[in-house]
Amino acid sequence: MRRATPRQLGSVCQLCSTTPATTLGAGARRVSSRLDFPRQAASIRLSGARWMASAASPSNNTAASAVPARIVAPVVPATKGTRPIANPAQLASKAEQGLKAFVTAVRDGPNKQAAKSALESCLQYASTLHPQLRRANSAAKASASRLAMLGGERSGTTFDVDTDLGVASSKISQAAYSVISHPNVEMTPDMLELYVHTQAQLGRAETLPAVLEMYAHKAKPVVKDGGVVQYVAQNPDAAAKAVEKDVADLALQTAIDAKNLDAALGITEAAFCTKAFKRQKLIKRGTAPAMTLAAVPFGVLGLGTIYATHWQNTMDLTTATAIGVAGISGYVFVTGSLGIIAKLSHKSQMKRVTWLPGTPLRYRWMREEEREALDKIACAWGFKESWRHGEETGPEWEGLREYMGYRQMLREQSDGATEAIPDEQRPGPARGFRYVDGQAVVGLSWEDQTFYEAFSNDRRRKLRRKTDYRLLPTLCILYLCAQLDRGNIGNAKIEGLQKDTNMTGLHQWYPREHVAFRMSLFMAFAAASGTFSAGLRLAVPSIIKGLGFTKTRSQLIGSIPYISGVISSLLVTFVSGRTAKKWHIVAGCWGCIAMGFTIAIIVVNVAQNKAPGVVAGMSFVTSGVFPMAPISGSWASMNLGDSTRRAIGIGFIMGLGSLGGVTGSFIYRDSDSPYFHLGYGLSLGLAIVGLVITTVLALSYSVTNRKKRRTLESGIRGKHTEGGPAAVGTESPLFLYTL
C-alpha cells in the first residue's frame, strides 16, 4: 500500500495549526486576485515566494467558513524558504511596518499596487492569526461556566483571551482600515473584498458599515498634469457603486457571528438599501425580461399572421389575423400576469420576516435582499427552537422589531409557535366569541384578532379603499363573464378544474358592516349579465313579448327592469351599510315585489296600453329582488351563529332561491299571455308570505334579545368566560341577534 511522504504532511487542526499543510516549490500555481475561499477551508497559497497557510473549519458559525465559493484570497510575497510568522506580536509589528511602507508609497499620489499589496499583507496576517483566535476563544469558553457561555453567546459578549492576541487583532484591523480609508486609495471591488475578508478572519465588524458606505461616496484620486492629485467626486447612486451581494453577505455574517446588532443593521442599510444596489439589480435581472416583454407583441403578431394564412380558410386575412392576435394576446398576457404575480408574491424563502400586507409587489421584488438580510438577523437574535418563536424579549429584540416595522416588514409568527400552544391556553379559543370594536365575533382566531387590532383605523380605510379600487372591479368583471355562460363551469369542475387550479373556499376581506354593499356590487354584475344575454334566462322577456312586441323590441324593453334592479341593489345596500338595518330593508324589498306584481295584475286587466304599466311593475319587482339577495345573505350569516350553521343555512337559502328559475318556466306559460294570472297571482302570494315571515322572524329575534339582555343584567355575564358561551352558539347569553 502506498503511503504519503512524511515531509508532505502537516497539521490540519483549525484550532492549533499554523504550519503549511503542503510544501510548494517555486513553480506553484499563481492565484487570482479575486477572493475565492472554499466554505470549509481558508487557504493562502504562495506563488514563487508566496506562503500558504491552511486551516480546516469544522464549524458553521464563523464568517470565514461562510465565504462564497468564488472568493479567492491573494497574499503578499514572502521570503522563499521561510516559515510563516505565528507570534501575534510579530504579526502586529509586521502589520505596522507594512502600513508605514504603504503610507510612504502613496504619499505623492495613488499607487494601486502598493494599496493592494498592503491589504493582501493584512489578509495574510489575519488568516494566520485566525486559528489562534479560535483556539483562544474555545479555551475561554471551556473555562467559563455553562450559564455564562450561553449568556455570552446570546448577548455577543466576548470571553477574555490572550492580551497579545487581542492587541495583534486590533492592530491588523486598524492597519487594514488605514489603508482602505487613505485619501489616495481608490475604492475598487477587489479592494473592498480584501478588506471585508480581512475583518471576517479577525471577527471584527465594527468598521464594516462605514467602509461599505465609503465605497459609494469616497472620492477617486486622479493625478493631473504636473503631478497634482485631484479628488473626483463619485455618484453614490450609480449602479457601478453597488456592493456585490457576496461581499455584503460575508460582511453581514461577520457581524452576526460577532453578535453586533448595530453593525448588522448598518451593513444591511449600506449594502442593500441604496439606490445603487437597486439600480444594479434592475439592470442585471430586469434587462432580459424587459427585452422579452418588448418582443412579445411582435411574436404575437407573427403567430396571428401565420394562423390567418395557413391554419384557416373561412375568413379574410385581416379578420383572421385580428382574431388570432386577440386570442393569443389574451392567453399570453393573462397567464403571464398570473405567473408574474405568483413569482413576486411567493414567500417560501421567508422564515421569520415577511412583508406587511399591502406592500406593492414591485417593492417586494426590489427589496428582497434587504428582507433576506433582516430575516438572517432575526433568526440569529431570536430563539433557535421554532416552538419558542414569539417569546423573545429584551431591548435589542424590541428595537429590531420596531426597525422592521419602519421598513414595511413584520416578524411573522412561526407555525410551530401557533401549533405548540393549545387553544385552551390562549387568550381565547380559536372558535370562541371575541369582542372586536365592541362587537361579538364568532370564529375569529387569536392570530387574526391580534393582527386586526394592530391595524389603525386609517390603515383599515386605506386597505379597504385599495381593495375596492383594485380587487373588487376585477372580480366583478370576471363574475360578469362567468354569468354569461355558466354551463361549462360544472363540466370543468368534473374534469378537475378545482384540483388543477388549487381552488379553496371563499374568503372575506371586509368587516360585516361593509359586506352588504360590496356583495351587492358583485351581484349587480351578475344581474347585468341578464341584460347582455338579452334577458332570455328569466320570465321577464316572455312577459314583454306577450304584450305584442317583436323579439328585438322585447329584448330591448326587457333590459329596463334589470337596469332598475342594478340601481336599486346599489342604493339599498349602501343605505343598509350606513344604517346597519337588515330586517327593515328585507321587509321593504318584499313589499316592493308585492307592489310590482299588484301593478302588473291591475294593468293587464284594466289598461288598454299594457306595456308601460307592466314594465313599471317588473321594474318594481327587480328593484326588490336584486338587493334582497345580498341583504338576506348577510343577515342570515350574522344570525346563524357558528360556521357550521352558517354553511348549512346559506346553502339552504341558495338552494331554495335556485328553484325560482325552474318554477318561473312553468307558471308563466305562453298560453296565459298577456295576462299571466297564474304567474302574477302565485308570485304576489309568495311575496306576501315572505313579508309576513320576515316580520315574524324579526319580532322573534327582538323578543329573544330582550330576554338575553335581562339575563346579562342579572349577573350571568360574569359567570361566562369568553370561551364558555362559544360551545352553545346562538343560545349563549352573550350572542345577540342582528336586526
Buried (B, 14 or more C-beta within 10 A) or exposed (E): EEEEEEEEEBBEEBBEBBEBBEEBEEEBEEBEEBBBBEEEBBBBBBBEBBBBBBBBBEBEEBBBBBBBEEBBBBBBBBEEEEEBBBBBEBBBBBBBEBBEEBBEBBEEEBBBEBBBBBBBBBBBBBBBBBBBBBBBBBBBBEEBEEEEBEEBEEEBEEBEBBEBBBEBBEBBBBBBBBBBBBEBBBBBBBBBBBBBBBBBBBBBBBBBBBBBBBBBEBEBBEEEEEEEBEEEEBEBBEBEBBBBBBBBBBBBBBBBBBBBBEBBBBBBBBBBBBBBBBBBBBEEEEEEEEEEEEEBEEEBBEBBBEBBEEEEEEEEEEEBBEBBBEBBBEEBBEEEEEEBEEEBEEEEEBBBBBBEEEBEEEEBBBBBBBBBBBBBBBBBBBBEEBBBBBEBEEEBBEEBBEBBEEBBBBBBBBEBBBEBEEEEEBEBBBBBBBEEEEEBBBBBBBEBBEEBEEBEEEEBEEBBEEBBEEEBEEBBEEBBEBBEEEEEEEEEEEEEBEEEEEEEEEEEEBBBBBBBBBBBBBBBBBBBBBBEBBBEBBBBBBBBBBBEBEEEBBBBBBBBBBBBBBBBBBBBBBBBBEEEBBBBBBBBBBBBBBBBBBBBBEBBEEEEEBBEBBBBBBBBBBBBBBBBBBBBBBBBBBBBBBEEBBEEBBEEBEEEBEEEEEBBEEBBBEEBBBBBEBBBEBBBEBBBEBBEEBBEBBEEBEEBBEEBEEEBEEEBEEEBEBBBBBEBBBEBBBBBBBB
